[in-house]
Every structure is written in C-alpha cells, then in structure tokens.
Amino acid sequence: MSMKITPEHYAHLLDALRRRMTTITPEQLRTYFEHLAHDPQVADPHKRLRWDLLWSSGLTAWVCDTLYPYLNDDHIDTALRRAIMELTAVASEENDELFGGPDSFDN
C-alpha cells in the first residue's frame, strides 16, 4: 500500500517520532493507553495515542504548514500507523494492542 505522504516528509516524521519514543518507557505508554481507554471522551484510544505522540514530538507547526496543505487526517494517521510499526519492531502483540495492529491499514 502506498502512502500519500512524500518519502522526505515521512522520513522527517519518523525521525521525530523516533526521538520522542526514546524518552518514553513501554510502561509509561501502557499506563497512558489505559488512561485513554477508560476516558469516556476518547472514542479511539489507539488513534489518540498515535496523535498524542505526534503532537508531543514537537511537530505541530510542521504538520500544519507542511502536511495539511496536501494531506488530510486519514493520510497522516496512515503514516503514523506505519511509523509506529517501524519503531516498535512491527509484530508485537502488545504494540498492536496499544497502537492498533496491521489490520488498521485499511484506510
């Protein structure tokens, strides 16, 4: 499946997420995910976790200025899913539970 994000922009996104994820332990991710999963205001905790990682990576202005002119939220979420899978060694059942597994690439 091809993504609409350019390879250059995907590499930038991946690098920022990689740096951010080095500052978070798996236990911290699990605890935060459990918080999201029990929050009645959060409809999709997997998606919320992916986007919270994006925003906490310091890319807000870059996403707004660079990605939104040619991508929508679905396109960006697809790139986030792919990046998270790359960064978490792809095939962990626990990572699938946290971030949404490969089946979520239907978009």
N, CA, C and O of each residue as an XYZ file, in Angstrom:
428
protein
N       0.846     -1.187      0.000
C       0.000      0.000      0.000
C       0.884      1.241      0.000
O       1.813      1.350      0.800
N       0.596      2.159     -0.886
C       1.378      3.386     -0.920
C       0.709      4.449     -0.053
O      -0.513      4.491      0.092
N       1.541      5.290      0.506
C       1.024      6.384      1.320
C       1.075      7.653      0.491
O       1.858      7.759     -0.452
N       0.244      8.605      0.845
C       0.210      9.869      0.117
C       1.303     10.835      0.580
O       1.651     11.773     -0.138
N       1.842     10.606      1.776
C       2.910     11.452      2.289
C       4.175     11.226      1.457
O       4.461     10.098      1.058
N       4.923     12.281      1.199
C       6.150     12.124      0.419
C       7.188     11.370      1.246
O       7.150     11.423      2.476
N       8.106     10.676      0.597
C       9.154      9.965      1.334
C       9.976     10.900      2.233
O      10.351     10.522      3.343
N      10.252     12.104      1.759
C      11.016     13.063      2.558
C      10.254     13.463      3.824
O      10.835     13.523      4.908
N       8.973     13.732      3.686
C       8.163     14.121      4.840
C       7.973     12.945      5.796
O       7.966     13.124      7.014
N       7.819     11.742      5.239
C       7.694     10.561      6.094
C       8.974     10.355      6.906
O       8.912     10.038      8.093
N      10.110     10.532      6.279
C      11.388     10.374      6.983
C      11.510     11.381      8.129
O      12.006     11.044      9.205
N      11.060     12.604      7.899
C      11.088     13.631      8.947
C      10.163     13.250     10.103
O      10.536     13.374     11.270
N       8.970     12.792      9.777
C       8.006     12.339     10.779
C       8.575     11.167     11.576
O       8.513     11.161     12.806
N       9.117     10.197     10.890
C       9.696      9.017     11.533
C      10.832      9.401     12.472
O      10.914      8.883     13.586
N      11.696     10.291     12.042
C      12.816     10.728     12.870
C      12.328     11.413     14.148
O      12.849     11.149     15.232
N      11.339     12.285     14.024
C      10.806     12.988     15.199
C      10.137     12.018     16.167
O      10.308     12.133     17.381
N       9.379     11.064     15.636
C       8.743     10.068     16.496
C       9.781      9.172     17.166
O       9.632      8.796     18.329
N      10.823      8.837     16.430
C      11.902      8.015     16.995
C      12.545      8.729     18.185
O      12.766      8.125     19.235
N      12.838     10.002     18.013
C      13.436     10.772     19.117
C      12.489     10.827     20.311
O      12.918     10.663     21.454
N      11.208     11.056     20.052
C      10.233     11.142     21.143
C      10.090      9.817     21.877
O      10.024      9.790     23.106
N      10.043      8.730     21.139
C       9.822      7.433     21.766
C      11.022      6.962     22.589
O      10.885      6.072     23.428
N      12.179      7.544     22.356
C      13.328      7.185     23.199
C      13.202      7.779     24.591
O      13.944      7.396     25.495
N      12.279      8.704     24.776
C      12.104      9.345     26.082
C      10.944      8.743     26.876
O      10.646      9.195     27.981
N      10.294      7.731     26.317
C       9.119      7.131     26.941
C       9.363      5.637     27.138
O       9.797      4.950     26.213
N       9.087      5.140     28.330
C       9.237      3.704     28.572
C       7.972      2.970     28.121
O       6.899      3.568     28.051
N       8.097      1.687     27.817
C       6.899      0.909     27.477
C       5.842      0.962     28.591
O       4.643      0.993     28.310
N       6.280      0.972     29.823
C       5.334      1.055     30.941
C       4.570      2.381     30.928
O       3.370      2.414     31.199
N       5.266      3.463     30.613
C       4.591      4.760     30.526
C       3.553      4.759     29.399
O       2.454      5.289     29.564
N       3.905      4.162     28.256
C       2.950      4.073     27.148
C       1.728      3.258     27.547
O       0.593      3.650     27.275
N       1.966      2.128     28.190
C       0.870      1.257     28.615
C      -0.051      2.004     29.594
O      -1.273      1.965     29.452
N       0.535      2.676     30.577
C      -0.255      3.414     31.572
C      -1.075      4.504     30.905
O      -2.251      4.682     31.223
N      -0.459      5.240     29.976
C      -1.185      6.303     29.286
C      -2.301      5.728     28.421
O      -3.405      6.272     28.381
N      -2.011      4.627     27.729
C      -3.037      3.999     26.909
C      -4.222      3.555     27.770
O      -5.375      3.758     27.389
N      -3.947      2.959     28.909
C      -5.028      2.520     29.800
C      -5.868      3.711     30.256
O      -7.091      3.613     30.355
N      -5.213      4.824     30.529
C      -5.941      6.050     30.872
C      -6.866      6.461     29.719
O      -8.038      6.771     29.936
N      -6.334      6.462     28.503
C      -7.136      6.838     27.340
C      -8.298      5.873     27.128
O      -9.411      6.288     26.804
N      -8.027      4.581     27.317
C      -9.049      3.559     27.085
C     -10.230      3.687     28.044
O     -11.341      3.263     27.729
N      -9.986      4.267     29.202
C     -11.053      4.429     30.188
C     -11.654      5.833     30.210
O     -12.530      6.124     31.024
N     -11.189      6.686     29.330
C     -11.714      8.051     29.261
C     -12.931      8.063     28.336
O     -12.798      7.786     27.144
N     -14.108      8.376     28.864
C     -15.306      8.345     28.025
C     -15.292      9.373     26.888
O     -16.086      9.267     25.953
N     -14.411     10.350     26.957
C     -14.325     11.356     25.892
C     -13.427     10.909     24.743
O     -13.353     11.593     23.722
N     -12.740      9.767     24.892
C     -11.828      9.269     23.859
C     -12.508      8.122     23.120
O     -12.694      7.040     23.677
N     -12.874      8.360     21.871
C     -13.584      7.361     21.077
C     -12.656      6.240     20.601
O     -13.063      5.079     20.561
N     -11.425      6.573     20.245
C     -10.477      5.588     19.717
C      -9.130      5.795     20.409
O      -8.335      6.627     19.972
N      -8.864      5.046     21.486
C      -7.624      5.264     22.229
C      -6.359      4.959     21.431
O      -5.310      5.550     21.685
N      -6.449      4.039     20.468
C      -5.278      3.733     19.629
C      -4.886      4.962     18.804
O      -3.730      5.384     18.780
N      -5.890      5.510     18.136
C      -5.653      6.697     17.303
C      -5.197      7.871     18.171
O      -4.273      8.596     17.803
N      -5.837      8.054     19.307
C      -5.470      9.159     20.202
C      -4.018      9.037     20.649
O      -3.304     10.037     20.704
N      -3.575      7.824     20.967
C      -2.184      7.629     21.376
C      -1.224      7.987     20.246
O      -0.212      8.649     20.474
N      -1.541      7.550     19.032
C      -0.674      7.885     17.890
C      -0.572      9.390     17.719
O       0.525      9.919     17.543
N      -1.705     10.091     17.769
C      -1.713     11.539     17.559
C      -1.074     12.275     18.736
O      -0.407     13.290     18.533
N      -1.263     11.791     19.944
C      -0.597     12.422     21.087
C       0.916     12.301     20.969
O       1.647     13.225     21.326
N       1.388     11.154     20.466
C       2.826     11.015     20.232
C       3.298     12.015     19.174
O       4.369     12.609     19.306
N       2.504     12.192     18.141
C       2.854     13.163     17.106
C       2.967     14.563     17.701
O       3.982     15.235     17.517
N       1.937     15.005     18.410
C       1.949     16.366     18.948
C       3.056     16.542     19.987
O       3.670     17.607     20.059
N       3.316     15.514     20.787
C       4.366     15.636     21.802
C       5.767     15.556     21.184
O       6.763     15.783     21.871
N       5.840     15.239     19.916
C       7.126     15.209     19.208
C       7.558     16.593     18.749
O       8.645     16.753     18.194
N       6.722     17.587     18.975
C       7.078     18.953     18.622
C       6.866     19.303     17.160
O       7.507     20.216     16.640
N       5.980     18.593     16.501
C       5.794     18.794     15.069
C       4.521     19.571     14.700
O       4.141     19.604     13.530
N       3.876     20.181     15.661
C       2.589     20.823     15.386
C       2.667     21.820     14.228
O       1.892     21.720     13.277
N       3.573     22.760     14.294
C       3.678     23.768     13.230
C       4.053     23.124     11.901
O       3.510     23.487     10.859
N       4.975     22.173     11.934
C       5.404     21.498     10.711
C       4.240     20.742     10.070
O       4.060     20.802      8.854
N       3.458     20.039     10.870
C       2.306     19.304     10.348
C       1.318     20.276      9.703
O       0.840     20.047      8.592
N       1.024     21.355     10.412
C       0.053     22.333      9.886
C       0.564     23.010      8.614
O      -0.189     23.175      7.653
N       1.823     23.398      8.606
C       2.382     24.139      7.470
C       2.781     23.258      6.296
O       2.700     23.686      5.145
N       3.209     22.035      6.576
C       3.793     21.194      5.535
C       2.886     20.058      5.085
O       2.768     19.791      3.889
N       2.245     19.391      6.037
C       1.446     18.225      5.664
C       0.007     18.556      5.294
O      -0.515     18.036      4.308
N      -0.643     19.422      6.080
C      -2.060     19.684      5.810
C      -2.349     20.331      4.454
O      -3.460     20.176      3.948
N      -1.413     21.040      3.849
C      -1.724     21.549      2.503
C      -2.001     20.447      1.472
O      -2.676     20.701      0.475
N      -1.487     19.214      1.699
C      -1.751     18.166      0.719
C      -2.253     16.853      1.324
O      -2.551     15.918      0.581
N      -2.354     16.762      2.644
C      -2.857     15.553      3.295
C      -4.028     15.883      4.208
O      -4.159     17.011      4.682
N      -4.881     14.889      4.450
C      -5.924     15.053      5.451
C      -5.587     14.168      6.658
O      -4.565     13.481      6.660
N      -6.442     14.187      7.672
C      -6.168     13.422      8.892
C      -6.002     11.931      8.618
O      -5.151     11.287      9.231
N      -6.789     11.381      7.723
C      -6.669      9.953      7.411
C      -5.304      9.620      6.823
O      -4.703      8.605      7.175
N      -4.817     10.471      5.930
C      -3.498     10.241      5.330
C      -2.405     10.315      6.394
O      -1.495      9.487      6.421
N      -2.503     11.305      7.260
C      -1.496     11.465      8.317
C      -1.566     10.296      9.284
O      -0.531      9.800      9.729
N      -2.767      9.851      9.613
C      -2.895      8.714     10.526
C      -2.310      7.444      9.919
O      -1.711      6.642     10.635
N      -2.471      7.253      8.638
C      -1.860      6.101      7.973
C      -0.341      6.163      8.111
O       0.301      5.153      8.398
N       0.229      7.337      7.908
C       1.688      7.494      8.073
C       2.094      7.249      9.524
O       3.131      6.637      9.778
N       1.292      7.718     10.473
C       1.588      7.480     11.888
C       1.567      5.989     12.208
O       2.449      5.490     12.907
N       0.567      5.282     11.700
C       0.499      3.829     11.926
C       1.744      3.133     11.397
O       2.343      2.300     12.077
N       2.117      3.482     10.194
C       3.289      2.851      9.576
C       4.543      3.182     10.376
O       5.363      2.300     10.629
N       4.702      4.433     10.774
C       5.892      4.847     11.529
C       5.966      4.133     12.875
O       7.030      3.655     13.268
N       4.848      4.061     13.575
C       4.833      3.398     14.873
C       5.181      1.930     14.716
O       5.923      1.380     15.530
N       4.664      1.294     13.692
C       5.006     -0.119     13.452
C       6.493     -0.277     13.196
O       7.110     -1.213     13.705
N       7.075      0.615     12.421
C       8.520      0.559     12.176
C       9.307      0.721     13.465
O      10.284      0.012     13.702
N       8.875      1.653     14.289
C       9.617      1.988     15.500
C       9.436      0.972     16.622
O      10.242      0.932     17.552
N       8.412      0.166     16.552
C       8.147     -0.783     17.635
C       8.351     -2.215     17.180
O       7.727     -3.129     17.718
N       9.197     -2.420     16.218
C       9.549     -3.746     15.719
C       8.369     -4.494     15.115
O       8.349     -5.724     15.106
N       7.406     -3.768     14.620
C       6.293     -4.222     13.797
C       5.378     -5.276     14.411
O       4.174     -5.031     14.485
N       5.856     -6.402     14.844
C       4.951     -7.529     15.085
C       4.746     -7.892     16.546
O       4.612     -9.075     16.860
N       4.717     -6.967     17.410
C       4.470     -7.251     18.814
C       2.981     -7.175     19.105
O       2.325     -6.194     18.754
N       2.449     -8.205     19.742
C       1.029     -8.200     20.096
C       0.702     -7.035     21.023
O      -0.357     -6.420     20.899
N       1.603     -6.730     21.946
C       1.366     -5.610     22.859
C       1.323     -4.293     22.093
O       0.480     -3.441     22.375
N       2.219     -4.118     21.131
C       2.201     -2.891     20.329
C       0.932     -2.800     19.503
O       0.379     -1.712     19.344
N       0.455     -3.928     18.971
C      -0.808     -3.927     18.238
C      -1.931     -3.464     19.152
O      -2.809     -2.709     18.736
N      -1.898     -3.919     20.397
C      -2.935     -3.540     21.352
C      -2.877     -2.046     21.662
O      -3.914     -1.402     21.821
N      -1.674     -1.498     21.747
C      -1.525     -0.079     22.069
C      -1.862      0.836     20.892
O      -2.605      1.807     21.038
N      -1.315      0.516     19.744
C      -1.376      1.453     18.616
C      -2.370      1.065     17.531
O      -2.590      1.842     16.602
N      -2.962     -0.092     17.619
C      -3.805     -0.596     16.540
C      -2.919     -1.394     15.602
O      -1.894     -0.890     15.145
N      -3.289     -2.610     15.312
C      -2.421     -3.516     14.561
C      -2.428     -3.286     13.076
O      -3.002     -2.310     12.594
N      -1.780     -4.197     12.330
C      -1.683     -4.077     10.877
C      -3.039     -4.075     10.195
O      -3.168     -3.529      9.099
N      -4.052     -4.666     10.808
C      -5.377     -4.667     10.206
C      -5.941     -3.252     10.086
O      -6.896     -3.022      9.344
N      -5.358     -2.320     10.805
C      -5.862     -0.949     10.780
C      -5.341     -0.180      9.563
O      -5.562      1.027      9.469
N      -4.661     -0.842      8.636
C      -4.149     -0.177      7.440
C      -5.138     -0.187      6.287
O      -4.747     -0.066      5.126
N      -6.405     -0.328      6.602
C      -7.425     -0.353      5.549
C      -7.718      1.008      4.969
O      -8.397      1.090      3.945
N      -7.235      2.095      5.578
C      -7.533      3.439      5.084
C      -6.752      3.747      3.851
O      -6.878      4.838      3.297
